[in-house]
Amino acid sequence: MDIILQAAGWIGAAALLIAFYLNSSGKLTADNKMYQLTNLGAAVLLTINAIYINSLPFIIINVFWAGVALLSLVRLVRLVRLNR
């Protein structure tokens, strides 16, 4: 189980950094569904790892990060529905 929880942290960190790079280089914008899904998935994996290592600040920041990504996805879905 230890290796799975450690892997969750490493995969989450890699996904978050890749999304950040793609956004910063202009390859993905913040209004892109894939960008927000990547942020959400990364934050969930990092939260799991933070709970495992018992790091409250890390838990808080990643729950917040996931919340922002989730709200952004809801906004994107609503925009798509309005534009139909």
PDB file with SEQRES, HELIX, SHEET and CRYST1 records, atoms N, CA, C and O in Angstrom:
SEQRES   1 A   84  MET ASP ILE ILE LEU GLN ALA ALA GLY TRP ILE GLY ALA          
SEQRES   2 A   84  ALA ALA LEU LEU ILE ALA PHE TYR LEU ASN SER SER GLY          
SEQRES   3 A   84  LYS LEU THR ALA ASP ASN LYS MET TYR GLN LEU THR ASN          
SEQRES   4 A   84  LEU GLY ALA ALA VAL LEU LEU THR ILE ASN ALA ILE TYR          
SEQRES   5 A   84  ILE ASN SER LEU PRO PHE ILE ILE ILE ASN VAL PHE TRP          
SEQRES   6 A   84  ALA GLY VAL ALA LEU LEU SER LEU VAL ARG LEU VAL ARG          
SEQRES   7 A   84  LEU VAL ARG LEU ASN ARG                                      
HELIX    1 AA1 ASP A    2  SER A   24  1                                  23    
HELIX    2 AA2 LYS A   33  ILE A   53  1                                  21    
HELIX    3 AA3 LEU A   56  LEU A   82  1                                  27    
CRYST1    1.000    1.000    1.000  90.00  90.00  90.00 P 1           1          
ATOM      1  N   MET A   1       0.826  -1.200   0.000  1.00  0.00           N  
ATOM      2  CA  MET A   1       0.000   0.000   0.000  1.00  0.00           C  
ATOM      3  C   MET A   1       0.867   1.260   0.000  1.00  0.00           C  
ATOM      4  O   MET A   1       0.511   2.267  -0.612  1.00  0.00           O  
ATOM      5  N   ASP A   2       1.988   1.194   0.680  1.00  0.00           N  
ATOM      6  CA  ASP A   2       2.896   2.342   0.757  1.00  0.00           C  
ATOM      7  C   ASP A   2       3.320   2.809  -0.628  1.00  0.00           C  
ATOM      8  O   ASP A   2       3.319   4.007  -0.911  1.00  0.00           O  
ATOM      9  N   ILE A   3       3.679   1.876  -1.482  1.00  0.00           N  
ATOM     10  CA  ILE A   3       4.158   2.235  -2.823  1.00  0.00           C  
ATOM     11  C   ILE A   3       3.036   2.881  -3.646  1.00  0.00           C  
ATOM     12  O   ILE A   3       3.300   3.782  -4.442  1.00  0.00           O  
ATOM     13  N   ILE A   4       1.802   2.434  -3.466  1.00  0.00           N  
ATOM     14  CA  ILE A   4       0.671   3.001  -4.205  1.00  0.00           C  
ATOM     15  C   ILE A   4       0.424   4.442  -3.774  1.00  0.00           C  
ATOM     16  O   ILE A   4       0.186   5.308  -4.615  1.00  0.00           O  
ATOM     17  N   LEU A   5       0.478   4.703  -2.477  1.00  0.00           N  
ATOM     18  CA  LEU A   5       0.242   6.052  -1.974  1.00  0.00           C  
ATOM     19  C   LEU A   5       1.389   6.992  -2.336  1.00  0.00           C  
ATOM     20  O   LEU A   5       1.166   8.173  -2.603  1.00  0.00           O  
ATOM     21  N   GLN A   6       2.600   6.476  -2.343  1.00  0.00           N  
ATOM     22  CA  GLN A   6       3.741   7.286  -2.800  1.00  0.00           C  
ATOM     23  C   GLN A   6       3.619   7.581  -4.295  1.00  0.00           C  
ATOM     24  O   GLN A   6       3.878   8.699  -4.741  1.00  0.00           O  
ATOM     25  N   ALA A   7       3.221   6.563  -5.061  1.00  0.00           N  
ATOM     26  CA  ALA A   7       3.048   6.752  -6.507  1.00  0.00           C  
ATOM     27  C   ALA A   7       1.960   7.782  -6.794  1.00  0.00           C  
ATOM     28  O   ALA A   7       2.087   8.566  -7.735  1.00  0.00           O  
ATOM     29  N   ALA A   8       0.893   7.792  -5.996  1.00  0.00           N  
ATOM     30  CA  ALA A   8      -0.168   8.784  -6.172  1.00  0.00           C  
ATOM     31  C   ALA A   8       0.406  10.190  -6.073  1.00  0.00           C  
ATOM     32  O   ALA A   8       0.055  11.066  -6.864  1.00  0.00           O  
ATOM     33  N   GLY A   9       1.282  10.404  -5.111  1.00  0.00           N  
ATOM     34  CA  GLY A   9       1.916  11.714  -4.949  1.00  0.00           C  
ATOM     35  C   GLY A   9       2.801  12.081  -6.130  1.00  0.00           C  
ATOM     36  O   GLY A   9       2.752  13.208  -6.624  1.00  0.00           O  
ATOM     37  N   TRP A  10       3.602  11.138  -6.577  1.00  0.00           N  
ATOM     38  CA  TRP A  10       4.507  11.421  -7.698  1.00  0.00           C  
ATOM     39  C   TRP A  10       3.738  11.654  -9.001  1.00  0.00           C  
ATOM     40  O   TRP A  10       4.075  12.554  -9.771  1.00  0.00           O  
ATOM     41  N   ILE A  11       2.722  10.853  -9.243  1.00  0.00           N  
ATOM     42  CA  ILE A  11       1.915  11.022 -10.459  1.00  0.00           C  
ATOM     43  C   ILE A  11       1.155  12.344 -10.411  1.00  0.00           C  
ATOM     44  O   ILE A  11       1.082  13.062 -11.409  1.00  0.00           O  
ATOM     45  N   GLY A  12       0.593  12.661  -9.251  1.00  0.00           N  
ATOM     46  CA  GLY A  12      -0.111  13.934  -9.089  1.00  0.00           C  
ATOM     47  C   GLY A  12       0.802  15.123  -9.305  1.00  0.00           C  
ATOM     48  O   GLY A  12       0.431  16.090  -9.969  1.00  0.00           O  
ATOM     49  N   ALA A  13       2.008  15.048  -8.737  1.00  0.00           N  
ATOM     50  CA  ALA A  13       2.970  16.147  -8.904  1.00  0.00           C  
ATOM     51  C   ALA A  13       3.372  16.301 -10.365  1.00  0.00           C  
ATOM     52  O   ALA A  13       3.451  17.416 -10.880  1.00  0.00           O  
ATOM     53  N   ALA A  14       3.622  15.187 -11.023  1.00  0.00           N  
ATOM     54  CA  ALA A  14       4.002  15.245 -12.442  1.00  0.00           C  
ATOM     55  C   ALA A  14       2.877  15.833 -13.287  1.00  0.00           C  
ATOM     56  O   ALA A  14       3.122  16.673 -14.153  1.00  0.00           O  
ATOM     57  N   ALA A  15       1.650  15.396 -13.039  1.00  0.00           N  
ATOM     58  CA  ALA A  15       0.503  15.905 -13.802  1.00  0.00           C  
ATOM     59  C   ALA A  15       0.315  17.399 -13.578  1.00  0.00           C  
ATOM     60  O   ALA A  15       0.043  18.143 -14.521  1.00  0.00           O  
ATOM     61  N   LEU A  16       0.459  17.837 -12.338  1.00  0.00           N  
ATOM     62  CA  LEU A  16       0.302  19.261 -12.024  1.00  0.00           C  
ATOM     63  C   LEU A  16       1.371  20.098 -12.727  1.00  0.00           C  
ATOM     64  O   LEU A  16       1.073  21.160 -13.273  1.00  0.00           O  
ATOM     65  N   LEU A  17       2.607  19.622 -12.712  1.00  0.00           N  
ATOM     66  CA  LEU A  17       3.692  20.358 -13.360  1.00  0.00           C  
ATOM     67  C   LEU A  17       3.538  20.374 -14.877  1.00  0.00           C  
ATOM     68  O   LEU A  17       3.825  21.383 -15.522  1.00  0.00           O  
ATOM     69  N   ILE A  18       3.092  19.271 -15.441  1.00  0.00           N  
ATOM     70  CA  ILE A  18       2.878  19.225 -16.890  1.00  0.00           C  
ATOM     71  C   ILE A  18       1.764  20.197 -17.289  1.00  0.00           C  
ATOM     72  O   ILE A  18       1.900  20.939 -18.262  1.00  0.00           O  
ATOM     73  N   ALA A  19       0.668  20.189 -16.538  1.00  0.00           N  
ATOM     74  CA  ALA A  19      -0.434  21.114 -16.831  1.00  0.00           C  
ATOM     75  C   ALA A  19       0.032  22.562 -16.710  1.00  0.00           C  
ATOM     76  O   ALA A  19      -0.312  23.401 -17.542  1.00  0.00           O  
ATOM     77  N   PHE A  20       0.804  22.848 -15.687  1.00  0.00           N  
ATOM     78  CA  PHE A  20       1.331  24.204 -15.489  1.00  0.00           C  
ATOM     79  C   PHE A  20       2.225  24.608 -16.659  1.00  0.00           C  
ATOM     80  O   PHE A  20       2.111  25.723 -17.168  1.00  0.00           O  
ATOM     81  N   TYR A  21       3.109  23.714 -17.086  1.00  0.00           N  
ATOM     82  CA  TYR A  21       3.984  24.001 -18.218  1.00  0.00           C  
ATOM     83  C   TYR A  21       3.178  24.254 -19.490  1.00  0.00           C  
ATOM     84  O   TYR A  21       3.428  25.221 -20.210  1.00  0.00           O  
ATOM     85  N   LEU A  22       2.200  23.369 -19.762  1.00  0.00           N  
ATOM     86  CA  LEU A  22       1.394  23.525 -20.976  1.00  0.00           C  
ATOM     87  C   LEU A  22       0.597  24.821 -20.956  1.00  0.00           C  
ATOM     88  O   LEU A  22       0.423  25.458 -21.995  1.00  0.00           O  
ATOM     89  N   ASN A  23       0.112  25.218 -19.787  1.00  0.00           N  
ATOM     90  CA  ASN A  23      -0.610  26.480 -19.673  1.00  0.00           C  
ATOM     91  C   ASN A  23       0.338  27.659 -19.856  1.00  0.00           C  
ATOM     92  O   ASN A  23       0.018  28.606 -20.574  1.00  0.00           O  
ATOM     93  N   SER A  24       1.478  27.608 -19.223  1.00  0.00           N  
ATOM     94  CA  SER A  24       2.452  28.707 -19.301  1.00  0.00           C  
ATOM     95  C   SER A  24       3.028  28.873 -20.695  1.00  0.00           C  
ATOM     96  O   SER A  24       3.382  29.982 -21.094  1.00  0.00           O  
ATOM     97  N   SER A  25       3.124  27.778 -21.437  1.00  0.00           N  
ATOM     98  CA  SER A  25       3.673  27.853 -22.793  1.00  0.00           C  
ATOM     99  C   SER A  25       2.592  28.129 -23.838  1.00  0.00           C  
ATOM    100  O   SER A  25       2.885  28.195 -25.032  1.00  0.00           O  
ATOM    101  N   GLY A  26       1.341  28.290 -23.392  1.00  0.00           N  
ATOM    102  CA  GLY A  26       0.260  28.617 -24.309  1.00  0.00           C  
ATOM    103  C   GLY A  26      -0.333  27.436 -25.057  1.00  0.00           C  
ATOM    104  O   GLY A  26      -1.143  27.622 -25.964  1.00  0.00           O  
ATOM    105  N   LYS A  27       0.061  26.222 -24.687  1.00  0.00           N  
ATOM    106  CA  LYS A  27      -0.463  25.040 -25.378  1.00  0.00           C  
ATOM    107  C   LYS A  27      -1.821  24.603 -24.845  1.00  0.00           C  
ATOM    108  O   LYS A  27      -2.595  23.963 -25.557  1.00  0.00           O  
ATOM    109  N   LEU A  28      -2.110  24.946 -23.597  1.00  0.00           N  
ATOM    110  CA  LEU A  28      -3.433  24.718 -22.991  1.00  0.00           C  
ATOM    111  C   LEU A  28      -3.824  25.991 -22.267  1.00  0.00           C  
ATOM    112  O   LEU A  28      -3.010  26.594 -21.567  1.00  0.00           O  
ATOM    113  N   THR A  29      -5.065  26.395 -22.437  1.00  0.00           N  
ATOM    114  CA  THR A  29      -5.534  27.582 -21.727  1.00  0.00           C  
ATOM    115  C   THR A  29      -6.364  27.152 -20.521  1.00  0.00           C  
ATOM    116  O   THR A  29      -6.798  26.004 -20.429  1.00  0.00           O  
ATOM    117  N   ALA A  30      -6.575  28.082 -19.606  1.00  0.00           N  
ATOM    118  CA  ALA A  30      -7.327  27.785 -18.395  1.00  0.00           C  
ATOM    119  C   ALA A  30      -8.784  27.441 -18.693  1.00  0.00           C  
ATOM    120  O   ALA A  30      -9.454  26.818 -17.869  1.00  0.00           O  
ATOM    121  N   ASP A  31      -9.276  27.838 -19.858  1.00  0.00           N  
ATOM    122  CA  ASP A  31     -10.654  27.503 -20.211  1.00  0.00           C  
ATOM    123  C   ASP A  31     -10.742  26.211 -21.027  1.00  0.00           C  
ATOM    124  O   ASP A  31     -11.750  25.952 -21.685  1.00  0.00           O  
ATOM    125  N   ASN A  32      -9.698  25.417 -20.982  1.00  0.00           N  
ATOM    126  CA  ASN A  32      -9.659  24.132 -21.658  1.00  0.00           C  
ATOM    127  C   ASN A  32     -10.073  23.036 -20.669  1.00  0.00           C  
ATOM    128  O   ASN A  32      -9.544  22.955 -19.561  1.00  0.00           O  
ATOM    129  N   LYS A  33     -11.017  22.206 -21.083  1.00  0.00           N  
ATOM    130  CA  LYS A  33     -11.519  21.144 -20.197  1.00  0.00           C  
ATOM    131  C   LYS A  33     -10.404  20.191 -19.762  1.00  0.00           C  
ATOM    132  O   LYS A  33     -10.370  19.776 -18.604  1.00  0.00           O  
ATOM    133  N   MET A  34      -9.503  19.841 -20.663  1.00  0.00           N  
ATOM    134  CA  MET A  34      -8.417  18.921 -20.331  1.00  0.00           C  
ATOM    135  C   MET A  34      -7.494  19.518 -19.268  1.00  0.00           C  
ATOM    136  O   MET A  34      -7.018  18.805 -18.385  1.00  0.00           O  
ATOM    137  N   TYR A  35      -7.246  20.812 -19.353  1.00  0.00           N  
ATOM    138  CA  TYR A  35      -6.405  21.484 -18.353  1.00  0.00           C  
ATOM    139  C   TYR A  35      -7.046  21.374 -16.974  1.00  0.00           C  
ATOM    140  O   TYR A  35      -6.371  21.038 -16.000  1.00  0.00           O  
ATOM    141  N   GLN A  36      -8.330  21.654 -16.887  1.00  0.00           N  
ATOM    142  CA  GLN A  36      -9.013  21.612 -15.595  1.00  0.00           C  
ATOM    143  C   GLN A  36      -9.149  20.178 -15.077  1.00  0.00           C  
ATOM    144  O   GLN A  36      -9.033  19.944 -13.874  1.00  0.00           O  
ATOM    145  N   LEU A  37      -9.391  19.226 -15.963  1.00  0.00           N  
ATOM    146  CA  LEU A  37      -9.452  17.821 -15.544  1.00  0.00           C  
ATOM    147  C   LEU A  37      -8.097  17.348 -15.020  1.00  0.00           C  
ATOM    148  O   LEU A  37      -8.028  16.609 -14.038  1.00  0.00           O  
ATOM    149  N   THR A  38      -7.028  17.777 -15.676  1.00  0.00           N  
ATOM    150  CA  THR A  38      -5.689  17.418 -15.217  1.00  0.00           C  
ATOM    151  C   THR A  38      -5.412  18.020 -13.848  1.00  0.00           C  
ATOM    152  O   THR A  38      -4.872  17.347 -12.970  1.00  0.00           O  
ATOM    153  N   ASN A  39      -5.777  19.282 -13.660  1.00  0.00           N  
ATOM    154  CA  ASN A  39      -5.613  19.921 -12.356  1.00  0.00           C  
ATOM    155  C   ASN A  39      -6.416  19.205 -11.278  1.00  0.00           C  
ATOM    156  O   ASN A  39      -5.922  18.985 -10.172  1.00  0.00           O  
ATOM    157  N   LEU A  40      -7.651  18.842 -11.601  1.00  0.00           N  
ATOM    158  CA  LEU A  40      -8.501  18.153 -10.636  1.00  0.00           C  
ATOM    159  C   LEU A  40      -7.908  16.794 -10.263  1.00  0.00           C  
ATOM    160  O   LEU A  40      -7.796  16.464  -9.083  1.00  0.00           O  
ATOM    161  N   GLY A  41      -7.538  16.027 -11.254  1.00  0.00           N  
ATOM    162  CA  GLY A  41      -6.944  14.705 -10.991  1.00  0.00           C  
ATOM    163  C   GLY A  41      -5.652  14.792 -10.197  1.00  0.00           C  
ATOM    164  O   GLY A  41      -5.423  14.013  -9.272  1.00  0.00           O  
ATOM    165  N   ALA A  42      -4.816  15.744 -10.566  1.00  0.00           N  
ATOM    166  CA  ALA A  42      -3.552  15.932  -9.857  1.00  0.00           C  
ATOM    167  C   ALA A  42      -3.797  16.316  -8.405  1.00  0.00           C  
ATOM    168  O   ALA A  42      -3.146  15.789  -7.503  1.00  0.00           O  
ATOM    169  N   ALA A  43      -4.725  17.226  -8.178  1.00  0.00           N  
ATOM    170  CA  ALA A  43      -5.019  17.669  -6.816  1.00  0.00           C  
ATOM    171  C   ALA A  43      -5.587  16.535  -5.971  1.00  0.00           C  
ATOM    172  O   ALA A  43      -5.267  16.426  -4.787  1.00  0.00           O  
ATOM    173  N   VAL A  44      -6.420  15.697  -6.562  1.00  0.00           N  
ATOM    174  CA  VAL A  44      -6.965  14.551  -5.827  1.00  0.00           C  
ATOM    175  C   VAL A  44      -5.839  13.590  -5.437  1.00  0.00           C  
ATOM    176  O   VAL A  44      -5.769  13.144  -4.292  1.00  0.00           O  
ATOM    177  N   LEU A  45      -4.967  13.274  -6.385  1.00  0.00           N  
ATOM    178  CA  LEU A  45      -3.846  12.376  -6.085  1.00  0.00           C  
ATOM    179  C   LEU A  45      -2.921  12.968  -5.028  1.00  0.00           C  
ATOM    180  O   LEU A  45      -2.458  12.260  -4.135  1.00  0.00           O  
ATOM    181  N   LEU A  46      -2.654  14.262  -5.132  1.00  0.00           N  
ATOM    182  CA  LEU A  46      -1.796  14.908  -4.145  1.00  0.00           C  
ATOM    183  C   LEU A  46      -2.468  14.982  -2.773  1.00  0.00           C  
ATOM    184  O   LEU A  46      -1.788  14.909  -1.749  1.00  0.00           O  
ATOM    185  N   THR A  47      -3.781  15.126  -2.743  1.00  0.00           N  
ATOM    186  CA  THR A  47      -4.502  15.123  -1.472  1.00  0.00           C  
ATOM    187  C   THR A  47      -4.411  13.748  -0.814  1.00  0.00           C  
ATOM    188  O   THR A  47      -4.198  13.648   0.394  1.00  0.00           O  
ATOM    189  N   ILE A  48      -4.570  12.705  -1.598  1.00  0.00           N  
ATOM    190  CA  ILE A  48      -4.436  11.346  -1.068  1.00  0.00           C  
ATOM    191  C   ILE A  48      -3.057  11.157  -0.447  1.00  0.00           C  
ATOM    192  O   ILE A  48      -2.929  10.622   0.654  1.00  0.00           O  
ATOM    193  N   ASN A  49      -2.034  11.598  -1.158  1.00  0.00           N  
ATOM    194  CA  ASN A  49      -0.667  11.489  -0.644  1.00  0.00           C  
ATOM    195  C   ASN A  49      -0.481  12.339   0.607  1.00  0.00           C  
ATOM    196  O   ASN A  49       0.177  11.911   1.554  1.00  0.00           O  
ATOM    197  N   ALA A  50      -1.055  13.541   0.618  1.00  0.00           N  
ATOM    198  CA  ALA A  50      -0.925  14.431   1.775  1.00  0.00           C  
ATOM    199  C   ALA A  50      -1.602  13.847   3.008  1.00  0.00           C  
ATOM    200  O   ALA A  50      -1.099  13.995   4.121  1.00  0.00           O  
ATOM    201  N   ILE A  51      -2.736  13.187   2.818  1.00  0.00           N  
ATOM    202  CA  ILE A  51      -3.401  12.520   3.940  1.00  0.00           C  
ATOM    203  C   ILE A  51      -2.509  11.395   4.455  1.00  0.00           C  
ATOM    204  O   ILE A  51      -2.362  11.211   5.663  1.00  0.00           O  
ATOM    205  N   TYR A  52      -1.924  10.654   3.539  1.00  0.00           N  
ATOM    206  CA  TYR A  52      -1.039   9.542   3.908  1.00  0.00           C  
ATOM    207  C   TYR A  52       0.161  10.021   4.729  1.00  0.00           C  
ATOM    208  O   TYR A  52       0.548   9.377   5.704  1.00  0.00           O  
ATOM    209  N   ILE A  53       0.751  11.161   4.326  1.00  0.00           N  
ATOM    210  CA  ILE A  53       1.919  11.656   5.062  1.00  0.00           C  
ATOM    211  C   ILE A  53       1.520  12.592   6.202  1.00  0.00           C  
ATOM    212  O   ILE A  53       2.374  13.118   6.917  1.00  0.00           O  
ATOM    213  N   ASN A  54       0.193  12.794   6.364  1.00  0.00           N  
ATOM    214  CA  ASN A  54      -0.350  13.603   7.452  1.00  0.00           C  
ATOM    215  C   ASN A  54       0.170  15.044   7.431  1.00  0.00           C  
ATOM    216  O   ASN A  54       0.665  15.558   8.435  1.00  0.00           O  
ATOM    217  N   SER A  55       0.045  15.680   6.264  1.00  0.00           N  
ATOM    218  CA  SER A  55       0.505  17.056   6.099  1.00  0.00           C  
ATOM    219  C   SER A  55      -0.701  17.971   5.885  1.00  0.00           C  
ATOM    220  O   SER A  55      -1.199  18.103   4.767  1.00  0.00           O  
ATOM    221  N   LEU A  56      -1.161  18.596   6.962  1.00  0.00           N  
ATOM    222  CA  LEU A  56      -2.360  19.430   6.897  1.00  0.00           C  
ATOM    223  C   LEU A  56      -2.234  20.584   5.906  1.00  0.00           C  
ATOM    224  O   LEU A  56      -3.177  20.805   5.147  1.00  0.00           O  
ATOM    225  N   PRO A  57      -1.129  21.337   5.863  1.00  0.00           N  
ATOM    226  CA  PRO A  57      -1.045  22.418   4.874  1.00  0.00           C  
ATOM    227  C   PRO A  57      -1.157  21.898   3.434  1.00  0.00           C  
ATOM    228  O   PRO A  57      -1.786  22.533   2.588  1.00  0.00           O  
ATOM    229  N   PHE A  58      -0.559  20.769   3.172  1.00  0.00           N  
ATOM    230  CA  PHE A  58      -0.598  20.161   1.848  1.00  0.00           C  
ATOM    231  C   PHE A  58      -2.014  19.676   1.518  1.00  0.00           C  
ATOM    232  O   PHE A  58      -2.461  19.773   0.375  1.00  0.00           O  
ATOM    233  N   ILE A  59      -2.709  19.158   2.524  1.00  0.00           N  
ATOM    234  CA  ILE A  59      -4.103  18.744   2.333  1.00  0.00           C  
ATOM    235  C   ILE A  59      -4.956  19.955   1.969  1.00  0.00           C  
ATOM    236  O   ILE A  59      -5.727  19.911   1.011  1.00  0.00           O  
ATOM    237  N   ILE A  60      -4.817  21.034   2.732  1.00  0.00           N  
ATOM    238  CA  ILE A  60      -5.631  22.231   2.519  1.00  0.00           C  
ATOM    239  C   ILE A  60      -5.410  22.817   1.133  1.00  0.00           C  
ATOM    240  O   ILE A  60      -6.378  23.124   0.437  1.00  0.00           O  
ATOM    241  N   ILE A  61      -4.172  22.978   0.721  1.00  0.00           N  
ATOM    242  CA  ILE A  61      -3.905  23.598  -0.579  1.00  0.00           C  
ATOM    243  C   ILE A  61      -4.426  22.735  -1.727  1.00  0.00           C  
ATOM    244  O   ILE A  61      -4.919  23.267  -2.722  1.00  0.00           O  
ATOM    245  N   ASN A  62      -4.324  21.430  -1.603  1.00  0.00           N  
ATOM    246  CA  ASN A  62      -4.773  20.572  -2.697  1.00  0.00           C  
ATOM    247  C   ASN A  62      -6.283  20.406  -2.733  1.00  0.00           C  
ATOM    248  O   ASN A  62      -6.852  20.248  -3.813  1.00  0.00           O  
ATOM    249  N   VAL A  63      -6.947  20.437  -1.585  1.00  0.00           N  
ATOM    250  CA  VAL A  63      -8.410  20.430  -1.582  1.00  0.00           C  
ATOM    251  C   VAL A  63      -8.911  21.730  -2.221  1.00  0.00           C  
ATOM    252  O   VAL A  63      -9.861  21.715  -3.003  1.00  0.00           O  
ATOM    253  N   PHE A  64      -8.272  22.842  -1.888  1.00  0.00           N  
ATOM    254  CA  PHE A  64      -8.629  24.123  -2.500  1.00  0.00           C  
ATOM    255  C   PHE A  64      -8.390  24.075  -4.012  1.00  0.00           C  
ATOM    256  O   PHE A  64      -9.240  24.507  -4.791  1.00  0.00           O  
ATOM    257  N   TRP A  65      -7.234  23.550  -4.424  1.00  0.00           N  
ATOM    258  CA  TRP A  65      -6.881  23.430  -5.845  1.00  0.00           C  
ATOM    259  C   TRP A  65      -7.920  22.591  -6.586  1.00  0.00           C  
ATOM    260  O   TRP A  65      -8.343  22.947  -7.686  1.00  0.00           O  
ATOM    261  N   ALA A  66      -8.327  21.480  -5.983  1.00  0.00           N  
ATOM    262  CA  ALA A  66      -9.336  20.615  -6.597  1.00  0.00           C  
ATOM    263  C   ALA A  66     -10.673  21.348  -6.696  1.00  0.00           C  
ATOM    264  O   ALA A  66     -11.380  21.220  -7.695  1.00  0.00           O  
ATOM    265  N   GLY A  67     -11.017  22.111  -5.669  1.00  0.00           N  
ATOM    266  CA  GLY A  67     -12.264  22.871  -5.683  1.00  0.00           C  
ATOM    267  C   GLY A  67     -12.301  23.903  -6.799  1.00  0.00           C  
ATOM    268  O   GLY A  67     -13.317  24.059  -7.477  1.00  0.00           O  
ATOM    269  N   VAL A  68     -11.197  24.604  -6.986  1.00  0.00           N  
ATOM    270  CA  VAL A  68     -11.121  25.594  -8.065  1.00  0.00           C  
ATOM    271  C   VAL A  68     -11.257  24.905  -9.423  1.00  0.00           C  
ATOM    272  O   VAL A  68     -11.968  25.393 -10.301  1.00  0.00           O  
ATOM    273  N   ALA A  69     -10.580  23.779  -9.593  1.00  0.00           N  
ATOM    274  CA  ALA A  69     -10.671  23.043 -10.857  1.00  0.00           C  
ATOM    275  C   ALA A  69     -12.094  22.552 -11.086  1.00  0.00           C  
ATOM    276  O   ALA A  69     -12.599  22.620 -12.207  1.00  0.00           O  
ATOM    277  N   LEU A  70     -12.743  22.058 -10.040  1.00  0.00           N  
ATOM    278  CA  LEU A  70     -14.113  21.572 -10.171  1.00  0.00           C  
ATOM    279  C   LEU A  70     -15.077  22.702 -10.529  1.00  0.00           C  
ATOM    280  O   LEU A  70     -15.935  22.535 -11.396  1.00  0.00           O  
ATOM    281  N   LEU A  71     -14.940  23.843  -9.870  1.00  0.00           N  
ATOM    282  CA  LEU A  71     -15.780  25.001 -10.200  1.00  0.00           C  
ATOM    283  C   LEU A  71     -15.543  25.463 -11.635  1.00  0.00           C  
ATOM    284  O   LEU A  71     -16.482  25.844 -12.334  1.00  0.00           O  
ATOM    285  N   SER A  72     -14.299  25.427 -12.065  1.00  0.00           N  
ATOM    286  CA  SER A  72     -13.981  25.814 -13.444  1.00  0.00           C  
ATOM    287  C   SER A  72     -14.606  24.849 -14.445  1.00  0.00           C  
ATOM    288  O   SER A  72     -15.092  25.271 -15.494  1.00  0.00           O  
ATOM    289  N   LEU A  73     -14.596  23.557 -14.126  1.00  0.00           N  
ATOM    290  CA  LEU A  73     -15.234  22.573 -15.009  1.00  0.00           C  
ATOM    291  C   LEU A  73     -16.739  22.787 -15.083  1.00  0.00           C  
ATOM    292  O   LEU A  73     -17.327  22.684 -16.160  1.00  0.00           O  
ATOM    293  N   VAL A  74     -17.362  23.082 -13.958  1.00  0.00           N  
ATOM    294  CA  VAL A  74     -18.806  23.361 -13.947  1.00  0.00           C  
ATOM    295  C   VAL A  74     -19.103  24.575 -14.821  1.00  0.00           C  
ATOM    296  O   VAL A  74     -20.059  24.572 -15.597  1.00  0.00           O  
ATOM    297  N   ARG A  75     -18.278  25.612 -14.690  1.00  0.00           N  
ATOM    298  CA  ARG A  75     -18.456  26.819 -15.511  1.00  0.00           C  
ATOM    299  C   ARG A  75     -18.306  26.495 -16.996  1.00  0.00           C  
ATOM    300  O   ARG A  75     -19.081  26.980 -17.821  1.00  0.00           O  
ATOM    301  N   LEU A  76     -17.319  25.684 -17.334  1.00  0.00           N  
ATOM    302  CA  LEU A  76     -17.109  25.316 -18.734  1.00  0.00           C  
ATOM    303  C   LEU A  76     -18.288  24.513 -19.286  1.00  0.00           C  
ATOM    304  O   LEU A  76     -18.707  24.737 -20.422  1.00  0.00           O  
ATOM    305  N   VAL A  77     -18.816  23.601 -18.513  1.00  0.00           N  
ATOM    306  CA  VAL A  77     -19.970  22.806 -18.944  1.00  0.00           C  
ATOM    307  C   VAL A  77     -21.183  23.708 -19.168  1.00  0.00           C  
ATOM    308  O   VAL A  77     -21.913  23.547 -20.146  1.00  0.00           O  
ATOM    309  N   ARG A  78     -21.389  24.649 -18.263  1.00  0.00           N  
ATOM    310  CA  ARG A  78     -22.518  25.585 -18.415  1.00  0.00           C  
ATOM    311  C   ARG A  78     -22.367  26.431 -19.672  1.00  0.00           C  
ATOM    312  O   ARG A  78     -23.347  26.683 -20.373  1.00  0.00           O  
ATOM    313  N   LEU A  79     -21.142  26.873 -19.963  1.00  0.00           N  
ATOM    314  CA  LEU A  79     -20.921  27.667 -21.175  1.00  0.00           C  
ATOM    315  C   LEU A  79     -21.207  26.864 -22.436  1.00  0.00           C  
ATOM    316  O   LEU A  79     -21.789  27.377 -23.391  1.00  0.00           O  
ATOM    317  N   VAL A  80     -20.794  25.599 -22.430  1.00  0.00           N  
ATOM    318  CA  VAL A  80     -21.044  24.736 -23.589  1.00  0.00           C  
ATOM    319  C   VAL A  80     -22.553  24.562 -23.775  1.00  0.00           C  
ATOM    320  O   VAL A  80     -23.050  24.622 -24.900  1.00  0.00           O  
ATOM    321  N   ARG A  81     -23.271  24.350 -22.688  1.00  0.00           N  
ATOM    322  CA  ARG A  81     -24.734  24.167 -22.786  1.00  0.00           C  
ATOM    323  C   ARG A  81     -25.419  25.428 -23.280  1.00  0.00           C  
ATOM    324  O   ARG A  81     -26.382  25.348 -24.042  1.00  0.00           O  
ATOM    325  N   LEU A  82     -24.939  26.587 -22.860  1.00  0.00           N  
ATOM    326  CA  LEU A  82     -25.535  27.857 -23.293  1.00  0.00           C  
ATOM    327  C   LEU A  82     -25.281  28.125 -24.769  1.00  0.00           C  
ATOM    328  O   LEU A  82     -26.099  28.763 -25.432  1.00  0.00           O  
ATOM    329  N   ASN A  83     -24.168  27.650 -25.283  1.00  0.00           N  
ATOM    330  CA  ASN A  83     -23.796  27.909 -26.682  1.00  0.00           C  
ATOM    331  C   ASN A  83     -24.374  26.905 -27.658  1.00  0.00           C  
ATOM    332  O   ASN A  83     -24.068  26.970 -28.848  1.00  0.00           O  
ATOM    333  N   ARG A  84     -25.188  25.991 -27.201  1.00  0.00           N  
ATOM    334  CA  ARG A  84     -25.773  24.999 -28.112  1.00  0.00           C  
ATOM    335  C   ARG A  84     -26.850  25.577 -28.956  1.00  0.00           C  
ATOM    336  O   ARG A  84     -27.441  24.871 -29.773  1.00  0.00           O  
TER     337      ARG A  84                                                      
END                                                                             
